[in-house]
Amino acid sequence: MDTIAKNKQLNNDEIFELMKQFITEVIGEEFVEEMDITPKSSFTKDLEMDSIEIVSFSEKIKTHFGDQIDFTGWLSAMDLDQLINLNLEMIINYIHECQS
C-alpha cells in the first residue's frame, strides 16, 4: 500500500500508523514485532535503521505523498545532530503541516 488518494488529509494517528507500516516494510515484520514503536522512536537509536533503510523509508514517503511533501528537501535542511535525533513525531508533524 504505497499510494492512496492524495487528497485525503490524514490525522496524526493515521500518519503514525502509515509510518509504522513503512518501517515494517523496510526492516521486516520480525524485527518490528520485537520493538515498541512510538512517535518518540528515533531512527538510529530506537529503530536501529541504517542509512540504506532510511533512504528506502524516505522513498516510501515520496511514493505515497508525491509532490504534496518535499521530504528530501526537508531532510536536507537539517544539520547532522538533527538527522541523528530524527524521530517519528518530527516526521508526523512535518507531514501534517504539509497537508494543511
Contacts in CASP RR format, 6 or more apart in sequence:
PFRMAT RR
TARGET T0000
AUTHOR 0000-0000-0000
METHOD contacts of the structure
MODEL  1
MDTIAKNKQLNNDEIFELMKQFITEVIGEEFVEEMDITPKSSFTKDLEMD
SIEIVSFSEKIKTHFGDQIDFTGWLSAMDLDQLINLNLEMIINYIHECQS
1 21 0 8 1.000
2 60 0 8 1.000
2 63 0 8 1.000
2 64 0 8 1.000
3 63 0 8 1.000
3 64 0 8 1.000
4 64 0 8 1.000
6 65 0 8 1.000
6 66 0 8 1.000
6 68 0 8 1.000
9 99 0 8 1.000
9 100 0 8 1.000
10 18 0 8 1.000
10 95 0 8 1.000
10 96 0 8 1.000
10 99 0 8 1.000
11 96 0 8 1.000
12 39 0 8 1.000
12 92 0 8 1.000
12 93 0 8 1.000
12 96 0 8 1.000
15 91 0 8 1.000
15 92 0 8 1.000
15 95 0 8 1.000
15 96 0 8 1.000
16 39 0 8 1.000
16 88 0 8 1.000
16 92 0 8 1.000
18 64 0 8 1.000
19 88 0 8 1.000
19 91 0 8 1.000
19 92 0 8 1.000
20 32 0 8 1.000
20 37 0 8 1.000
22 57 0 8 1.000
22 60 0 8 1.000
22 61 0 8 1.000
22 64 0 8 1.000
23 32 0 8 1.000
23 37 0 8 1.000
23 47 0 8 1.000
23 49 0 8 1.000
23 57 0 8 1.000
24 32 0 8 1.000
25 60 0 8 1.000
26 49 0 8 1.000
26 53 0 8 1.000
26 56 0 8 1.000
26 57 0 8 1.000
26 60 0 8 1.000
27 47 0 8 1.000
27 49 0 8 1.000
27 53 0 8 1.000
35 41 0 8 1.000
35 46 0 8 1.000
35 47 0 8 1.000
37 46 0 8 1.000
37 47 0 8 1.000
37 88 0 8 1.000
38 88 0 8 1.000
39 87 0 8 1.000
39 88 0 8 1.000
39 89 0 8 1.000
39 92 0 8 1.000
40 46 0 8 1.000
40 87 0 8 1.000
40 88 0 8 1.000
40 89 0 8 1.000
41 47 0 8 1.000
41 87 0 8 1.000
41 88 0 8 1.000
42 84 0 8 1.000
42 85 0 8 1.000
42 86 0 8 1.000
42 87 0 8 1.000
43 49 0 8 1.000
43 54 0 8 1.000
43 57 0 8 1.000
43 86 0 8 1.000
43 87 0 8 1.000
44 84 0 8 1.000
44 86 0 8 1.000
46 87 0 8 1.000
49 57 0 8 1.000
58 71 0 8 1.000
58 72 0 8 1.000
58 75 0 8 1.000
61 69 0 8 1.000
61 71 0 8 1.000
61 91 0 8 1.000
61 95 0 8 1.000
62 69 0 8 1.000
62 71 0 8 1.000
62 72 0 8 1.000
65 71 0 8 1.000
65 95 0 8 1.000
65 98 0 8 1.000
68 98 0 8 1.000
68 99 0 8 1.000
69 94 0 8 1.000
69 95 0 8 1.000
69 98 0 8 1.000
70 98 0 8 1.000
71 94 0 8 1.000
74 94 0 8 1.000
75 83 0 8 1.000
75 86 0 8 1.000
78 86 0 8 1.000
END
